Amino acid sequence: MAEFLPVVDADDNVIGKKERLLVHRDGDLHRVAHVWVYNEKGEVLCQKRAAGVEISPNTWDCIVGGHVEYGKSYEQTALSEASEEYGLSIEENRLAHLFKVRADIYTKEAKCFKFVDSFALRYDGELSEIQFNEKEVSELQWLSFQQLEAIKAGKDSSKKFFGFLTFDQARSRITELL
């Protein structure tokens, strides 16, 4: 069954719906939700993307997230992605809203014009307690913002990261939450 996404205007108002593959092919503006999972030490839960994922397999990322499906909210998507990728069942009131940005990204595969609404979730449990989805994620690791900054700056090449689209904004806001 095809996945439909809301097509939005420059003010993030829904103006239609379209199949996901067509949204990327045609460069339609759409919605994505991100969740930054952090702990009491100020570390970020990072994931190595599984070999079989569609975008950037075998690379590391600082967020869980996904496309907002037609008829769903950013918050609903954030909650379902945290559950789908990490097995975390959480209530909406545990999500802290961080920010929303527009991102226009061009790759070999697609044109991606999107609004990214980002949330934070504090998780102080053990890493071994997280039952991640092996179709989406192959490994988890806590990394400090200092370690992530070194990777971003190219001073640490031990991990290949998918990108740091909203890293600076997230670091600032999560630091405020600690």
C-alpha positions as CSV (number, residue, x, y, z in Angstrom):
1,M,0.0,0.0,0.0
2,A,1.3,3.4,-0.9
3,E,2.3,5.9,1.8
4,F,0.7,9.3,1.4
5,L,2.3,12.5,2.8
6,P,0.8,15.9,3.2
7,V,2.1,18.4,0.7
8,V,2.4,21.8,2.4
9,D,2.9,25.4,1.5
10,A,5.7,27.8,2.6
11,D,3.8,28.4,5.8
12,D,3.4,24.7,6.6
13,N,-0.3,24.6,5.7
14,V,-1.5,21.4,4.2
15,I,-2.5,22.0,0.5
16,G,-2.8,18.4,-0.7
17,K,-1.5,14.8,-0.4
18,K,0.7,12.7,-2.6
19,E,2.5,9.4,-2.6
20,R,5.9,9.6,-0.8
21,L,7.9,8.5,-3.8
22,L,6.3,11.3,-5.9
23,V,6.8,13.9,-3.2
24,H,10.6,13.3,-3.4
25,R,10.7,12.9,-7.1
26,D,8.7,16.2,-7.7
27,G,10.4,18.1,-4.9
28,D,7.2,18.9,-3.0
29,L,7.4,20.6,0.4
30,H,6.4,18.1,3.1
31,R,6.8,17.3,6.9
32,V,9.3,15.3,8.9
33,A,9.4,14.7,12.7
34,H,12.7,14.2,14.6
35,V,13.3,13.0,18.2
36,W,16.6,13.6,20.0
37,V,16.8,11.1,22.9
38,Y,19.2,12.3,25.6
39,N,20.1,11.2,29.2
40,E,20.8,12.9,32.5
41,K,24.5,13.1,31.6
42,G,23.6,15.2,28.5
43,E,24.6,12.4,26.1
44,V,22.6,11.8,22.9
45,L,21.4,8.3,21.9
46,C,22.9,7.7,18.5
47,Q,22.0,4.9,16.1
48,K,23.8,3.1,13.3
49,R,21.3,2.8,10.5
50,A,20.7,-0.8,9.3
51,A,22.2,-2.0,6.0
52,G,18.7,-2.3,4.4
53,V,17.3,1.2,5.1
54,E,16.4,3.4,2.1
55,I,18.5,6.5,3.0
56,S,22.1,6.4,4.1
57,P,22.5,2.8,5.2
58,N,25.3,1.9,7.6
59,T,25.8,5.4,8.8
60,W,25.2,6.9,12.2
61,D,22.5,9.4,13.1
62,C,21.6,11.4,16.2
63,I,17.9,11.2,15.8
64,V,14.9,8.9,15.3
65,G,12.4,10.3,12.9
66,G,10.3,9.9,9.9
67,H,7.9,11.4,7.4
68,V,4.6,12.7,8.8
69,E,1.9,10.7,7.1
70,Y,-1.2,12.4,5.7
71,G,-3.7,13.0,8.6
72,K,-1.1,12.7,11.3
73,S,0.6,15.4,13.4
74,Y,4.3,16.0,14.0
75,E,3.8,14.8,17.6
76,Q,2.0,11.5,16.6
77,T,4.9,10.8,14.1
78,A,7.5,11.5,16.7
79,L,5.9,9.1,19.2
80,S,5.4,6.4,16.6
81,E,9.0,6.7,15.3
82,A,10.4,6.4,18.8
83,S,8.3,3.3,19.3
84,E,9.1,1.8,15.9
85,E,12.9,2.3,15.9
86,Y,13.7,2.1,19.7
87,G,10.7,0.2,21.1
88,L,10.0,3.1,23.5
89,S,6.4,3.5,24.5
90,I,6.0,7.1,25.7
91,E,3.3,9.6,26.4
92,E,3.1,12.8,24.3
93,N,3.6,14.9,27.5
94,R,7.2,13.5,27.8
95,L,8.2,15.1,24.5
96,A,9.7,18.5,24.8
97,H,9.3,20.6,21.7
98,L,12.7,22.0,20.5
99,F,12.1,23.9,17.2
100,K,10.9,23.7,13.7
101,V,13.0,24.5,10.7
102,R,12.7,24.3,6.9
103,A,15.3,22.2,5.1
104,D,16.0,22.1,1.4
105,I,18.2,19.2,0.5
106,Y,19.4,18.0,-2.9
107,T,20.9,14.5,-3.3
108,K,21.6,12.2,-6.3
109,E,18.4,10.3,-5.4
110,A,15.9,13.1,-4.7
111,K,15.0,16.7,-4.1
112,C,13.9,16.9,-0.5
113,F,12.1,20.1,0.7
114,K,10.7,19.7,4.2
115,F,9.7,21.2,7.5
116,V,11.5,19.4,10.3
117,D,9.8,19.6,13.7
118,S,12.2,18.4,16.4
119,F,11.5,17.1,19.9
120,A,13.5,15.9,22.8
121,L,12.9,12.9,25.0
122,R,14.8,12.2,28.2
123,Y,15.6,8.5,28.7
124,D,17.6,7.5,31.7
125,G,17.2,3.7,31.4
126,E,19.9,1.3,30.4
127,L,21.0,1.0,26.8
128,S,20.5,-2.7,27.0
129,E,16.8,-2.2,27.8
130,I,16.1,-0.6,24.4
131,Q,14.6,-3.1,22.0
132,F,15.5,-1.5,18.7
133,N,14.1,-2.5,15.4
134,E,16.9,-4.4,13.6
135,K,15.4,-3.6,10.2
136,E,16.0,0.1,11.0
137,V,18.9,0.1,13.4
138,S,22.0,-2.1,13.8
139,E,23.6,-0.5,16.9
140,L,23.1,2.1,19.6
141,Q,25.6,4.2,21.5
142,W,25.4,7.2,23.9
143,L,27.7,10.0,22.7
144,S,28.3,13.3,24.4
145,F,27.8,16.6,22.6
146,Q,31.6,17.0,22.7
147,Q,32.2,13.7,20.9
148,L,29.5,14.6,18.3
149,E,31.1,18.1,17.8
150,A,34.5,16.4,17.1
151,I,32.9,14.1,14.6
152,K,31.1,17.0,13.0
153,A,34.3,19.0,12.8
154,G,36.1,16.1,11.2
155,K,38.4,15.6,14.2
156,D,37.1,12.1,14.8
157,S,36.5,9.9,11.8
158,S,35.7,6.7,13.7
159,K,32.0,6.9,12.8
160,K,30.4,8.0,9.5
161,F,27.4,10.2,10.3
162,F,24.4,10.8,8.1
163,G,24.4,14.5,8.8
164,F,24.1,17.2,11.4
165,L,21.2,19.2,9.9
166,T,19.8,20.5,13.2
167,F,22.7,19.6,15.5
168,D,23.6,23.1,16.7
169,Q,19.9,24.0,17.5
170,A,19.3,20.7,19.3
171,R,22.5,21.0,21.4
172,S,21.5,24.4,22.6
173,R,17.9,23.5,23.4
174,I,18.8,20.1,25.1
175,T,21.4,21.8,27.2
176,E,18.7,24.2,28.5
177,L,16.6,21.1,29.4
178,L,19.3,19.5,31.6
